């Protein structure tokens, strides 16, 4: 056991400390922040607005307090980067209806509190429904193996978790296992956000983990169509700052291209094997993303040949009975949609931190630990500290 | 982030330790009568505190003697005896899954939890503990014997014993395995509350944070690390006794960061004292494996339960002396000064990450498994 008096990033134990210093080194962080400030000043307008589309990026930015390092002339906006937040009411209703019918539901912890027409899975659980929190698709399959009853995996997430769901679907799961897919596909929604009236996004910071699967080249077409730069970045504080620096440089130089700032994990072509598995199991279909819009090709659903694992086809899911519950008046005031589109911040919302808190969320952005409002509520957003 | 609706203040009860009646801080979003009790109400955060303040601790008649009671929501109660000393009382029920976990079991937890709650009031020499057990039909006797043996061992470490008890056996399914309740009594010449902080005071932690909760969760999720994750469950009354001897009345607040972790405990101390606390994250001792497991599980070590640690608020002139006393004890060898109280942003915790600053909030209704 090492002594740790006041050493930066003090971690007891040895393994991993070097990595931590490399990617969380305060001195390097300040250098990068200084460079970002100089580049931002060289842009002929202010503020420079860039968007990331990933809850993990926002988590890192907020958790490490990076906004207090960034120049005032740079707006880093979180877009629709939380798959839990954009899970729409009808999808939650399907899971709640199944749970109320006595079917055992397994899902990621965040999904339990997403509000549907008549409450969330968590509410259903408090009234006796059986809901299990799992940390992986494989864990949901294990649950099914340990029992004879039906287990439905309410699956959410972007490409990263969709690949994991595809893998278990392809690995011959037990007959009592099925998937209720709320998986989303990120590239189409970037197009929607870029074209939104009022959008002032000048560049995108793309999520490194999703790009390990899809490859960075997937953004080429987007760059071509919209003339906006895309930088793929990782999640450690220095990864993010390096990505932001590259992106502000591209904005300053008016250069629209894809830059991979996370080359230790991401290649242009991505993980072909994972992509192949994902597309063997899933097809894209249009659907509403909560608070955003109808997103063409934005939802991932199981292909016909996997109908036997598709909860939507195995069960007769009747969500109509949930519709008698009038949605709360407050949802009319909720700004989640504008916040996820990057045209409003949580501070603009009259409900934020008052009627809408993590314990009793009004909008989905307050539910997930990847949601903008939840993150800002937890870490203080743009704190004046 | 102020809360407006349903605000209430409780001022009932006697004056606290420095003689001035002080309203306890309650900011409530009162729930309707249809609200169901859920796991979040037991998670040690805001929902739990509101439930206690609004329901479980509400409406009792005044105490016949001077002291610090349920309205203070402290680690235990203190009643003033005719000779001027204090009788400190605390009680705690223990349920934990699994019943045996890396580094301890429910028996050790039941003794340490109560001994430590007494110590947090400044009462480090417990006169005795009560022990009530509720056992499910079908529980194995040999397992009960092992748990009793570990209670015995923990009592020896703490220098105390069990003085009375109660036993119930419930039908299968009527209780989940085993529930143990312990209460403790001790005498103290001076009590330490959790609300005595002033701007400038230093905050000390007696060792690494997050060990207990992460050890249990890693076991449940079958995560393995090169460095074994062990619960820190231990009676720390002797450690605290040493600190009190070195710091005397310059130790102005103490709290053990159990459920809800360091964030919840410091929040409560900051709010009750009307100060903010700036925490220097790089100085907070966290085991590497705990940090790694917490990141994997999407958790913050500051939100994770500890069962053998204490947070101390110390006037600045004695902070180093108290730190030295803590480090002289085997259970305090990794103690550190982690923060400083300030006057602005009262009730808030500000975390300086070494890269920038942000708020450190209390955990709210996380989907955390029950861990103590």
Interface residues (C-beta under 8 A of the other chain):
Chain A: X1 X3 X4 X5 X6 X7 X8 X9 X10 X11 X12 X13 X14 X15 X16 X17 X24 X26 X29 X62 X63 X64 X65 X66 X67 X68 X69 X109 X110 X112 X113 X122 X126 X127 X133 X135 X237 X353 X354 X357 X358 X359 X360 X369 X377 X378 X379 X380 X383 X385
Chain B: X1 X2 X3 X4 X29 X36 X38 X40 X46 X47 X208 X221 X226 X227 X282 X283 X284 X285 X286 X287 X288 X289 X291 X292 X297 X298 X334 X336 X345 X350 X351 X352 X353 X354 X355 X356 X357 X358 X359 X361 X364 X365 X366 X367
